[in-house]
């Protein structure tokens, strides 16, 4: 089960940073990973990850890519 939710997080990260992903899918993944939502917190918890850490790492990476 942990692997499944880790894969969900990995797919969202992939969608945000891939060039071949549709803009709407990119935006949804970015919103999912950068907003403090109950969904992100739940997925991170089930994946054994800290949602705040995940969110901050993604934001930092997005800012460094600009």
PQR file with spaces between the fields and no chain letter, atoms N, CA, C, O and H, PARSE charges and radii, in Angstrom:
ATOM       1  N    UNK     1       0.822   -1.193    0.000 -0.4000 1.5000
ATOM       2  CA   UNK     1       0.000    0.000    0.000 -0.0000 2.0000
ATOM       3  C    UNK     1       0.873    1.268    0.000  0.5500 1.7000
ATOM       4  O    UNK     1       0.574    2.228   -0.709 -0.5500 1.4000
ATOM       5  N    UNK     2       1.933    1.263    0.784 -0.4000 1.5000
ATOM       6  CA   UNK     2       2.839    2.410    0.809 -0.0000 2.0000
ATOM       7  C    UNK     2       3.412    2.668   -0.572  0.5500 1.7000
ATOM       8  O    UNK     2       3.530    3.820   -0.989 -0.5500 1.4000
ATOM       9  H    UNK     2       2.176    0.483    1.360  0.4000 1.0000
ATOM      10  N    UNK     3       3.765    1.619   -1.281 -0.4000 1.5000
ATOM      11  CA   UNK     3       4.318    1.770   -2.636 -0.0000 2.0000
ATOM      12  C    UNK     3       3.322    2.428   -3.583  0.5500 1.7000
ATOM      13  O    UNK     3       3.705    3.232   -4.432 -0.5500 1.4000
ATOM      14  H    UNK     3       3.669    0.683   -0.943  0.4000 1.0000
ATOM      15  N    UNK     4       2.051    2.089   -3.439 -0.4000 1.5000
ATOM      16  CA   UNK     4       1.016    2.677   -4.286 -0.0000 2.0000
ATOM      17  C    UNK     4       0.957    4.188   -4.092  0.5500 1.7000
ATOM      18  O    UNK     4       0.927    4.939   -5.067 -0.5500 1.4000
ATOM      19  H    UNK     4       1.739    1.435   -2.750  0.4000 1.0000
ATOM      20  N    UNK     5       0.940    4.631   -2.852 -0.4000 1.5000
ATOM      21  CA   UNK     5       0.818    6.059   -2.583 -0.0000 2.0000
ATOM      22  C    UNK     5       2.123    6.804   -2.880  0.5500 1.7000
ATOM      23  O    UNK     5       2.093    7.989   -3.214 -0.5500 1.4000
ATOM      24  H    UNK     5       0.965    4.021   -2.060  0.4000 1.0000
ATOM      25  N    UNK     6       3.242    6.137   -2.765 -0.4000 1.5000
ATOM      26  CA   UNK     6       4.511    6.720   -3.196 -0.0000 2.0000
ATOM      27  C    UNK     6       4.487    6.913   -4.712  0.5500 1.7000
ATOM      28  O    UNK     6       4.991    7.912   -5.226 -0.5500 1.4000
ATOM      29  H    UNK     6       3.266    5.175   -2.494  0.4000 1.0000
ATOM      30  N    UNK     7       3.905    5.966   -5.412 -0.4000 1.5000
ATOM      31  CA   UNK     7       3.784    6.074   -6.872 -0.0000 2.0000
ATOM      32  C    UNK     7       2.870    7.236   -7.262  0.5500 1.7000
ATOM      33  O    UNK     7       3.126    7.909   -8.260 -0.5500 1.4000
ATOM      34  H    UNK     7       3.495    5.154   -4.994  0.4000 1.0000
ATOM      35  N    UNK     8       1.818    7.478   -6.497 -0.4000 1.5000
ATOM      36  CA   UNK     8       0.930    8.613   -6.761 -0.0000 2.0000
ATOM      37  C    UNK     8       1.717    9.922   -6.653  0.5500 1.7000
ATOM      38  O    UNK     8       1.612   10.788   -7.521 -0.5500 1.4000
ATOM      39  H    UNK     8       1.611    6.930   -5.686  0.4000 1.0000
ATOM      40  N    UNK     9       2.503   10.058   -5.588 -0.4000 1.5000
ATOM      41  CA   UNK     9       3.339   11.253   -5.424 -0.0000 2.0000
ATOM      42  C    UNK     9       4.352   11.370   -6.552  0.5500 1.7000
ATOM      43  O    UNK     9       4.550   12.454   -7.101 -0.5500 1.4000
ATOM      44  H    UNK     9       2.589    9.354   -4.883  0.4000 1.0000
ATOM      45  N    UNK    10       4.986   10.274   -6.894 -0.4000 1.5000
ATOM      46  CA   UNK    10       5.991   10.274   -7.961 -0.0000 2.0000
ATOM      47  C    UNK    10       5.378   10.695   -9.296  0.5500 1.7000
ATOM      48  O    UNK    10       5.993   11.450  -10.049 -0.5500 1.4000
ATOM      49  H    UNK    10       4.825    9.394   -6.448  0.4000 1.0000
ATOM      50  N    UNK    11       4.192   10.219   -9.586 -0.4000 1.5000
ATOM      51  CA   UNK    11       3.522   10.578  -10.836 -0.0000 2.0000
ATOM      52  C    UNK    11       3.200   12.064  -10.869  0.5500 1.7000
ATOM      53  O    UNK    11       3.360   12.715  -11.901 -0.5500 1.4000
ATOM      54  H    UNK    11       3.693    9.606   -8.974  0.4000 1.0000
ATOM      55  N    UNK    12       2.751   12.598   -9.749 -0.4000 1.5000
ATOM      56  CA   UNK    12       2.447   14.036   -9.690 -0.0000 2.0000
ATOM      57  C    UNK    12       3.706   14.858   -9.935  0.5500 1.7000
ATOM      58  O    UNK    12       3.674   15.839  -10.677 -0.5500 1.4000
ATOM      59  H    UNK    12       2.621   12.070   -8.910  0.4000 1.0000
ATOM      60  N    UNK    13       4.813   14.462   -9.315 -0.4000 1.5000
ATOM      61  CA   UNK    13       6.087   15.168   -9.528 -0.0000 2.0000
ATOM      62  C    UNK    13       6.501   15.059  -10.996  0.5500 1.7000
ATOM      63  O    UNK    13       6.918   16.047  -11.600 -0.5500 1.4000
ATOM      64  H    UNK    13       4.839   13.665   -8.712  0.4000 1.0000
ATOM      65  N    UNK    14       6.388   13.886  -11.554 -0.4000 1.5000
ATOM      66  CA   UNK    14       6.706   13.675  -12.964 -0.0000 2.0000
ATOM      67  C    UNK    14       5.866   14.591  -13.840  0.5500 1.7000
ATOM      68  O    UNK    14       6.389   15.220  -14.760 -0.5500 1.4000
ATOM      69  H    UNK    14       6.049   13.083  -11.063  0.4000 1.0000
ATOM      70  N    UNK    15       4.576   14.673  -13.565 -0.4000 1.5000
ATOM      71  CA   UNK    15       3.682   15.505  -14.372 -0.0000 2.0000
ATOM      72  C    UNK    15       4.067   16.978  -14.303  0.5500 1.7000
ATOM      73  O    UNK    15       3.999   17.681  -15.311 -0.5500 1.4000
ATOM      74  H    UNK    15       4.151   14.162  -12.817  0.4000 1.0000
ATOM      75  N    UNK    16       4.465   17.449  -13.139 -0.4000 1.5000
ATOM      76  CA   UNK    16       4.839   18.852  -12.979 -0.0000 2.0000
ATOM      77  C    UNK    16       6.076   19.193  -13.796  0.5500 1.7000
ATOM      78  O    UNK    16       6.127   20.254  -14.418 -0.5500 1.4000
ATOM      79  H    UNK    16       4.520   16.878  -12.320  0.4000 1.0000
ATOM      80  N    UNK    17       7.065   18.322  -13.806 -0.4000 1.5000
ATOM      81  CA   UNK    17       8.354   18.653  -14.406 -0.0000 2.0000
ATOM      82  C    UNK    17       8.579   18.098  -15.808  0.5500 1.7000
ATOM      83  O    UNK    17       9.632   18.344  -16.396 -0.5500 1.4000
ATOM      84  H    UNK    17       7.023   17.460  -13.300  0.4000 1.0000
ATOM      85  N    UNK    18       7.626   17.360  -16.358 -0.4000 1.5000
ATOM      86  CA   UNK    18       7.788   16.805  -17.702 -0.0000 2.0000
ATOM      87  C    UNK    18       7.315   17.789  -18.764  0.5500 1.7000
ATOM      88  O    UNK    18       6.371   18.550  -18.552 -0.5500 1.4000
ATOM      89  H    UNK    18       6.770   17.160  -15.881  0.4000 1.0000
ATOM      90  N    UNK    19       7.974   17.758  -19.883 -0.4000 1.5000
ATOM      91  CA   UNK    19       7.620   18.666  -20.975 -0.0000 2.0000
ATOM      92  C    UNK    19       6.499   18.108  -21.852  0.5500 1.7000
ATOM      93  O    UNK    19       5.863   18.873  -22.577 -0.5500 1.4000
ATOM      94  H    UNK    19       8.741   17.139  -20.055  0.4000 1.0000
ATOM      95  N    UNK    20       6.245   16.830  -21.807 -0.4000 1.5000
ATOM      96  CA   UNK    20       5.252   16.231  -22.683 -0.0000 2.0000
ATOM      97  C    UNK    20       3.867   16.087  -22.043  0.5500 1.7000
ATOM      98  O    UNK    20       2.970   15.491  -22.641 -0.5500 1.4000
ATOM      99  H    UNK    20       6.761   16.209  -21.218  0.4000 1.0000
ATOM     100  N    UNK    21       3.690   16.615  -20.857 -0.4000 1.5000
ATOM     101  CA   UNK    21       2.409   16.510  -20.153 -0.0000 2.0000
ATOM     102  C    UNK    21       1.539   17.706  -20.530  0.5500 1.7000
ATOM     103  O    UNK    21       2.026   18.833  -20.618 -0.5500 1.4000
ATOM     104  H    UNK    21       4.418   17.099  -20.372  0.4000 1.0000
ATOM     105  N    UNK    22       0.254   17.454  -20.752 -0.4000 1.5000
ATOM     106  CA   UNK    22      -0.697   18.522  -21.087 -0.0000 2.0000
ATOM     107  C    UNK    22      -0.695   19.598  -20.002  0.5500 1.7000
ATOM     108  O    UNK    22      -0.504   19.303  -18.823 -0.5500 1.4000
ATOM     109  H    UNK    22      -0.142   16.538  -20.681  0.4000 1.0000
ATOM     110  N    UNK    23      -0.911   20.854  -20.415 -0.4000 1.5000
ATOM     111  CA   UNK    23      -0.883   21.968  -19.467 -0.0000 2.0000
ATOM     112  C    UNK    23      -1.881   21.789  -18.325  0.5500 1.7000
ATOM     113  O    UNK    23      -1.564   22.087  -17.173 -0.5500 1.4000
ATOM     114  H    UNK    23      -1.066   21.094  -21.373  0.4000 1.0000
ATOM     115  N    UNK    24      -3.052   21.318  -18.626 -0.4000 1.5000
ATOM     116  CA   UNK    24      -4.063   21.164  -17.572 -0.0000 2.0000
ATOM     117  C    UNK    24      -3.629   20.115  -16.551  0.5500 1.7000
ATOM     118  O    UNK    24      -3.850   20.279  -15.351 -0.5500 1.4000
ATOM     119  H    UNK    24      -3.309   21.076  -19.561  0.4000 1.0000
ATOM     120  N    UNK    25      -3.010   19.033  -17.036 -0.4000 1.5000
ATOM     121  CA   UNK    25      -2.525   17.988  -16.132 -0.0000 2.0000
ATOM     122  C    UNK    25      -1.369   18.503  -15.287  0.5500 1.7000
ATOM     123  O    UNK    25      -1.264   18.187  -14.102 -0.5500 1.4000
ATOM     124  H    UNK    25      -2.831   18.899  -18.011  0.4000 1.0000
ATOM     125  N    UNK    26      -0.499   19.301  -15.909 -0.4000 1.5000
ATOM     126  CA   UNK    26       0.618   19.924  -15.192 -0.0000 2.0000
ATOM     127  C    UNK    26       0.091   20.818  -14.074  0.5500 1.7000
ATOM     128  O    UNK    26       0.567   20.758  -12.940 -0.5500 1.4000
ATOM     129  H    UNK    26      -0.584   19.557  -16.872  0.4000 1.0000
ATOM     130  N    UNK    27      -0.893   21.645  -14.407 -0.4000 1.5000
ATOM     131  CA   UNK    27      -1.479   22.584  -13.448 -0.0000 2.0000
ATOM     132  C    UNK    27      -2.131   21.832  -12.289  0.5500 1.7000
ATOM     133  O    UNK    27      -1.962   22.212  -11.130 -0.5500 1.4000
ATOM     134  H    UNK    27      -1.279   21.693  -15.328  0.4000 1.0000
ATOM     135  N    UNK    28      -2.869   20.775  -12.593 -0.4000 1.5000
ATOM     136  CA   UNK    28      -3.518   19.991  -11.537 -0.0000 2.0000
ATOM     137  C    UNK    28      -2.478   19.351  -10.615  0.5500 1.7000
ATOM     138  O    UNK    28      -2.642   19.348   -9.395 -0.5500 1.4000
ATOM     139  H    UNK    28      -3.006   20.466  -13.534  0.4000 1.0000
ATOM     140  N    UNK    29      -1.424   18.818  -11.194 -0.4000 1.5000
ATOM     141  CA   UNK    29      -0.368   18.204  -10.390 -0.0000 2.0000
ATOM     142  C    UNK    29       0.333   19.257   -9.540  0.5500 1.7000
ATOM     143  O    UNK    29       0.652   19.009   -8.378 -0.5500 1.4000
ATOM     144  H    UNK    29      -1.291   18.820  -12.185  0.4000 1.0000
ATOM     145  N    UNK    30       0.572   20.433  -10.121 -0.4000 1.5000
ATOM     146  CA   UNK    30       1.232   21.500   -9.384 -0.0000 2.0000
ATOM     147  C    UNK    30       0.345   21.965   -8.220  0.5500 1.7000
ATOM     148  O    UNK    30       0.826   22.161   -7.104 -0.5500 1.4000
ATOM     149  H    UNK    30       0.313   20.634  -11.066  0.4000 1.0000
ATOM     150  N    UNK    31      -0.929   22.136   -8.489 -0.4000 1.5000
ATOM     151  CA   UNK    31      -1.856   22.530   -7.422 -0.0000 2.0000
ATOM     152  C    UNK    31      -1.886   21.481   -6.317  0.5500 1.7000
ATOM     153  O    UNK    31      -1.867   21.817   -5.133 -0.5500 1.4000
ATOM     154  H    UNK    31      -1.320   21.977   -9.395  0.4000 1.0000
ATOM     155  N    UNK    32      -1.931   20.225   -6.703 -0.4000 1.5000
ATOM     156  CA   UNK    32      -1.956   19.127   -5.738 -0.0000 2.0000
ATOM     157  C    UNK    32      -0.721   19.146   -4.845  0.5500 1.7000
ATOM     158  O    UNK    32      -0.820   18.967   -3.631 -0.5500 1.4000
ATOM     159  H    UNK    32      -1.946   19.952   -7.665  0.4000 1.0000
ATOM     160  N    UNK    33       0.433   19.362   -5.449 -0.4000 1.5000
ATOM     161  CA   UNK    33       1.695   19.285   -4.704 -0.0000 2.0000
ATOM     162  C    UNK    33       2.051   20.550   -3.930  0.5500 1.7000
ATOM     163  O    UNK    33       2.847   20.492   -2.992 -0.5500 1.4000
ATOM     164  H    UNK    33       0.514   19.508   -6.435  0.4000 1.0000
ATOM     165  N    UNK    34       1.479   21.683   -4.305 -0.4000 1.5000
ATOM     166  CA   UNK    34       1.888   22.930   -3.651 -0.0000 2.0000
ATOM     167  C    UNK    34       0.853   23.497   -2.690  0.5500 1.7000
ATOM     168  O    UNK    34       1.173   24.393   -1.908 -0.5500 1.4000
ATOM     169  H    UNK    34       0.833   21.729   -5.066  0.4000 1.0000
ATOM     170  N    UNK    35      -0.363   23.005   -2.727 -0.4000 1.5000
ATOM     171  CA   UNK    35      -1.392   23.490   -1.815 -0.0000 2.0000
ATOM     172  C    UNK    35      -1.502   22.570   -0.603  0.5500 1.7000
ATOM     173  O    UNK    35      -1.340   21.354   -0.705 -0.5500 1.4000
ATOM     174  H    UNK    35      -0.623   22.278   -3.362  0.4000 1.0000
ATOM     175  N    UNK    36      -1.776   23.172    0.526 -0.4000 1.5000
ATOM     176  CA   UNK    36      -1.932   22.397    1.762 -0.0000 2.0000
ATOM     177  C    UNK    36      -3.345   21.839    1.820  0.5500 1.7000
ATOM     178  O    UNK    36      -4.212   22.372    2.513 -0.5500 1.4000
ATOM     179  H    UNK    36      -1.907   24.160    0.610  0.4000 1.0000
ATOM     180  N    UNK    37      -3.561   20.759    1.083 -0.4000 1.5000
ATOM     181  CA   UNK    37      -4.892   20.162    1.022 -0.0000 2.0000
ATOM     182  C    UNK    37      -4.951   18.882    1.850  0.5500 1.7000
ATOM     183  O    UNK    37      -3.932   18.253    2.136 -0.5500 1.4000
ATOM     184  H    UNK    37      -2.856   20.326    0.520  0.4000 1.0000
ATOM     185  N    UNK    38      -6.152   18.527    2.216 -0.4000 1.5000
ATOM     186  CA   UNK    38      -6.359   17.272    2.945 -0.0000 2.0000
ATOM     187  C    UNK    38      -5.931   16.084    2.088  0.5500 1.7000
ATOM     188  O    UNK    38      -5.432   15.086    2.608 -0.5500 1.4000
ATOM     189  H    UNK    38      -6.979   19.038    1.984  0.4000 1.0000
ATOM     190  N    UNK    39      -6.126   16.192    0.776 -0.4000 1.5000
ATOM     191  CA   UNK    39      -5.742   15.089   -0.122 -0.0000 2.0000
ATOM     192  C    UNK    39      -4.232   14.871   -0.109  0.5500 1.7000
ATOM     193  O    UNK    39      -3.765   13.737   -0.005 -0.5500 1.4000
ATOM     194  H    UNK    39      -6.532   17.003    0.353  0.4000 1.0000
ATOM     195  N    UNK    40      -3.475   15.954   -0.215 -0.4000 1.5000
ATOM     196  CA   UNK    40      -2.017   15.823   -0.190 -0.0000 2.0000
ATOM     197  C    UNK    40      -1.559   15.247    1.145  0.5500 1.7000
ATOM     198  O    UNK    40      -0.728   14.340    1.184 -0.5500 1.4000
ATOM     199  H    UNK    40      -3.855   16.875   -0.300  0.4000 1.0000
ATOM     200  N    UNK    41      -2.100   15.772    2.229 -0.4000 1.5000
ATOM     201  CA   UNK    41      -1.713   15.273    3.558 -0.0000 2.0000
ATOM     202  C    UNK    41      -2.011   13.782    3.686  0.5500 1.7000
ATOM     203  O    UNK    41      -1.196   13.031    4.222 -0.5500 1.4000
ATOM     204  H    UNK    41      -2.776   16.509    2.198  0.4000 1.0000
ATOM     205  N    UNK    42      -3.180   13.347    3.196 -0.4000 1.5000
ATOM     206  CA   UNK    42      -3.560   11.937    3.286 -0.0000 2.0000
ATOM     207  C    UNK    42      -2.627   11.055    2.431  0.5500 1.7000
ATOM     208  O    UNK    42      -2.138   10.025    2.896 -0.5500 1.4000
ATOM     209  H    UNK    42      -3.842   13.957    2.761  0.4000 1.0000
ATOM     210  N    UNK    43      -2.389   11.473    1.183 -0.4000 1.5000
ATOM     211  CA   UNK    43      -1.519   10.694    0.295 -0.0000 2.0000
ATOM     212  C    UNK    43      -0.113   10.605    0.877  0.5500 1.7000
ATOM     213  O    UNK    43       0.499    9.537    0.869 -0.5500 1.4000
ATOM     214  H    UNK    43      -2.786   12.310    0.805  0.4000 1.0000
ATOM     215  N    UNK    44       0.399   11.728    1.384 -0.4000 1.5000
ATOM     216  CA   UNK    44       1.738   11.723    1.983 -0.0000 2.0000
ATOM     217  C    UNK    44       1.781   10.807    3.206  0.5500 1.7000
ATOM     218  O    UNK    44       2.726   10.037    3.376 -0.5500 1.4000
ATOM     219  H    UNK    44      -0.099   12.595    1.391  0.4000 1.0000
ATOM     220  N    UNK    45       0.780   10.889    4.036 -0.4000 1.5000
ATOM     221  CA   UNK    45       0.746   10.027    5.228 -0.0000 2.0000
ATOM     222  C    UNK    45       0.745    8.554    4.830  0.5500 1.7000
ATOM     223  O    UNK    45       1.473    7.750    5.412 -0.5500 1.4000
ATOM     224  H    UNK    45       0.012   11.515    3.898  0.4000 1.0000
ATOM     225  N    UNK    46      -0.061    8.207    3.852 -0.4000 1.5000
ATOM     226  CA   UNK    46      -0.135    6.810    3.409 -0.0000 2.0000
ATOM     227  C    UNK    46       1.145    6.369    2.703  0.5500 1.7000
ATOM     228  O    UNK    46       1.454    5.178    2.648 -0.5500 1.4000
ATOM     229  H    UNK    46      -0.653    8.860    3.379  0.4000 1.0000
ATOM     230  N    UNK    47       1.887    7.340    2.163 -0.4000 1.5000
ATOM     231  CA   UNK    47       3.169    7.037    1.507 -0.0000 2.0000
ATOM     232  C    UNK    47       4.330    7.093    2.494  0.5500 1.7000
ATOM     233  O    UNK    47       5.475    6.825    2.130 -0.5500 1.4000
ATOM     234  H    UNK    47       1.636    8.307    2.208  0.4000 1.0000
ATOM     235  N    UNK    48       4.032    7.442    3.744 -0.4000 1.5000
ATOM     236  CA   UNK    48       5.089    7.537    4.742 -0.0000 2.0000
ATOM     237  C    UNK    48       5.947    8.780    4.571  0.5500 1.7000
ATOM     238  O    UNK    48       7.125    8.782    4.928 -0.5500 1.4000
ATOM     239  H    UNK    48       3.102    7.660    4.040  0.4000 1.0000
ATOM     240  N    UNK    49       5.352    9.844    4.019 -0.4000 1.5000
ATOM     241  CA   UNK    49       6.075   11.089    3.776 -0.0000 2.0000
ATOM     242  C    UNK    49       5.448   12.219    4.580  0.5500 1.7000
ATOM     243  O    UNK    49       4.290   12.139    4.991 -0.5500 1.4000
ATOM     244  H    UNK    49       4.395    9.842    3.729  0.4000 1.0000
ATOM     245  N    UNK    50       6.221   13.263    4.795 -0.4000 1.5000
ATOM     246  CA   UNK    50       5.740   14.453    5.487 -0.0000 2.0000
ATOM     247  C    UNK    50       5.239   15.435    4.433  0.5500 1.7000
ATOM     248  O    UNK    50       6.005   15.862    3.569 -0.5500 1.4000
ATOM     249  H    UNK    50       7.162   13.328    4.461  0.4000 1.0000
ATOM     250  N    UNK    51       3.964   15.795    4.497 -0.4000 1.5000
ATOM     251  CA   UNK    51       3.357   16.654    3.475 -0.0000 2.0000
ATOM     252  C    UNK    51       4.014   18.028    3.416  0.5500 1.7000
ATOM     253  O    UNK    51       4.211   18.570    2.328 -0.5500 1.4000
ATOM     254  H    UNK    51       3.341   15.448    5.199  0.4000 1.0000
ATOM     255  N    UNK    52       4.352   18.594    4.558 -0.4000 1.5000
ATOM     256  CA   UNK    52       4.993   19.908    4.584 -0.0000 2.0000
ATOM     257  C    UNK    52       6.343   19.848    3.882  0.5500 1.7000
ATOM     258  O    UNK    52       6.683   20.742    3.108 -0.5500 1.4000
ATOM     259  H    UNK    52       4.193   18.154    5.442  0.4000 1.0000
ATOM     260  N    UNK    53       7.110   18.804    4.148 -0.4000 1.5000
ATOM     261  CA   UNK    53       8.414   18.630    3.509 -0.0000 2.0000
ATOM     262  C    UNK    53       8.249   18.488    1.992  0.5500 1.7000
ATOM     263  O    UNK    53       8.963   19.137    1.229 -0.5500 1.4000
ATOM     264  H    UNK    53       6.834   18.077    4.777  0.4000 1.0000
ATOM     265  N    UNK    54       7.328   17.656    1.561 -0.4000 1.5000
ATOM     266  CA   UNK    54       7.089   17.436    0.130 -0.0000 2.0000
ATOM     267  C    UNK    54       6.706   18.758   -0.529  0.5500 1.7000
ATOM     268  O    UNK    54       7.265   19.121   -1.564 -0.5500 1.4000
ATOM     269  H    UNK    54       6.747   17.129    2.180  0.4000 1.0000
ATOM     270  N    UNK    55       5.769   19.467    0.058 -0.4000 1.5000
ATOM     271  CA   UNK    55       5.290   20.728   -0.494 -0.0000 2.0000
ATOM     272  C    UNK    55       6.421   21.760   -0.605  0.5500 1.7000
ATOM     273  O    UNK    55       6.560   22.425   -1.632 -0.5500 1.4000
ATOM     274  H    UNK    55       5.316   19.172    0.899  0.4000 1.0000
ATOM     275  N    UNK    56       7.214   21.888    0.441 -0.4000 1.5000
ATOM     276  CA   UNK    56       8.307   22.865    0.428 -0.0000 2.0000
ATOM     277  C    UNK    56       9.394   22.495   -0.573  0.5500 1.7000
ATOM     278  O    UNK    56       9.945   23.380   -1.228 -0.5500 1.4000
ATOM     279  H    UNK    56       7.101   21.348    1.276  0.4000 1.0000
ATOM     280  N    UNK    57       9.717   21.220   -0.709 -0.4000 1.5000
ATOM     281  CA   UNK    57      10.727   20.781   -1.686 -0.0000 2.0000
ATOM     282  C    UNK    57      10.259   21.078   -3.114  0.5500 1.7000
ATOM     283  O    UNK    57      11.047   21.526   -3.947 -0.5500 1.4000
ATOM     284  H    UNK    57       9.270   20.501   -0.177  0.4000 1.0000
ATOM     285  N    UNK    58       8.990   20.830   -3.390 -0.4000 1.5000
ATOM     286  CA   UNK    58       8.455   21.098   -4.723 -0.0000 2.0000
ATOM     287  C    UNK    58       8.486   22.591   -5.004  0.5500 1.7000
ATOM     288  O    UNK    58       8.903   23.010   -6.084 -0.5500 1.4000
ATOM     289  H    UNK    58       8.350   20.465   -2.713  0.4000 1.0000
ATOM     290  N    UNK    59       8.050   23.397   -4.046 -0.4000 1.5000
ATOM     291  CA   UNK    59       8.069   24.854   -4.239 -0.0000 2.0000
ATOM     292  C    UNK    59       9.490   25.352   -4.480  0.5500 1.7000
ATOM     293  O    UNK    59       9.712   26.187   -5.357 -0.5500 1.4000
ATOM     294  H    UNK    59       7.712   23.057   -3.168  0.4000 1.0000
ATOM     295  N    UNK    60      10.437   24.855   -3.722 -0.4000 1.5000
ATOM     296  CA   UNK    60      11.839   25.264   -3.885 -0.0000 2.0000
ATOM     297  C    UNK    60      12.341   24.892   -5.283  0.5500 1.7000
ATOM     298  O    UNK    60      13.004   25.696   -5.939 -0.5500 1.4000
ATOM     299  H    UNK    60      10.256   24.177   -3.009  0.4000 1.0000
ATOM     300  N    UNK    61      12.031   23.692   -5.734 -0.4000 1.5000
ATOM     301  CA   UNK    61      12.449   23.241   -7.070 -0.0000 2.0000
ATOM     302  C    UNK    61      11.794   24.080   -8.160  0.5500 1.7000
ATOM     303  O    UNK    61      12.443   24.429   -9.146 -0.5500 1.4000
ATOM     304  H    UNK    61      11.492   23.039   -5.201  0.4000 1.0000
ATOM     305  N    UNK    62      10.532   24.401   -7.997 -0.4000 1.5000
ATOM     306  CA   UNK    62       9.837   25.230   -8.989 -0.0000 2.0000
ATOM     307  C    UNK    62      10.469   26.616   -9.059  0.5500 1.7000
ATOM     308  O    UNK    62      10.632   27.163  -10.150 -0.5500 1.4000
ATOM     309  H    UNK    62      10.004   24.117   -7.196  0.4000 1.0000
ATOM     310  N    UNK    63      10.821   27.184   -7.930 -0.4000 1.5000
ATOM     311  CA   UNK    63      11.436   28.502   -7.911 -0.0000 2.0000
ATOM     312  C    UNK    63      12.836   28.483   -8.514  0.5500 1.7000
ATOM     313  O    UNK    63      13.254   29.449   -9.154 -0.5500 1.4000
ATOM     314  H    UNK    63      10.688   26.740   -7.044  0.4000 1.0000
ATOM     315  N    UNK    64      13.556   27.392   -8.311 -0.4000 1.5000
ATOM     316  CA   UNK    64      14.922   27.300   -8.851 -0.0000 2.0000
ATOM     317  C    UNK    64      14.929   27.063  -10.362  0.5500 1.7000
ATOM     318  O    UNK    64      15.921   27.350  -11.032 -0.5500 1.4000
ATOM     319  H    UNK    64      13.217   26.608   -7.792  0.4000 1.0000
ATOM     320  N    UNK    65      13.822   26.540  -10.897 -0.4000 1.5000
ATOM     321  CA   UNK    65      13.723   26.296  -12.355 -0.0000 2.0000
ATOM     322  C    UNK    65      13.356   27.543  -13.130  0.5500 1.7000
ATOM     323  O    UNK    65      13.498   27.571  -14.353 -0.5500 1.4000
ATOM     324  H    UNK    65      13.017   26.307  -10.352  0.4000 1.0000
ATOM     325  N    UNK    66      12.888   28.572  -12.449 -0.4000 1.5000
ATOM     326  CA   UNK    66      12.457   29.801  -13.134 -0.0000 2.0000
ATOM     327  C    UNK    66      13.619   30.611  -13.638  0.5500 1.7000
ATOM     328  O    UNK    66      13.422   31.669  -14.234 -0.5500 1.4000
ATOM     329  H    UNK    66      12.773   28.549  -11.456  0.4000 1.0000
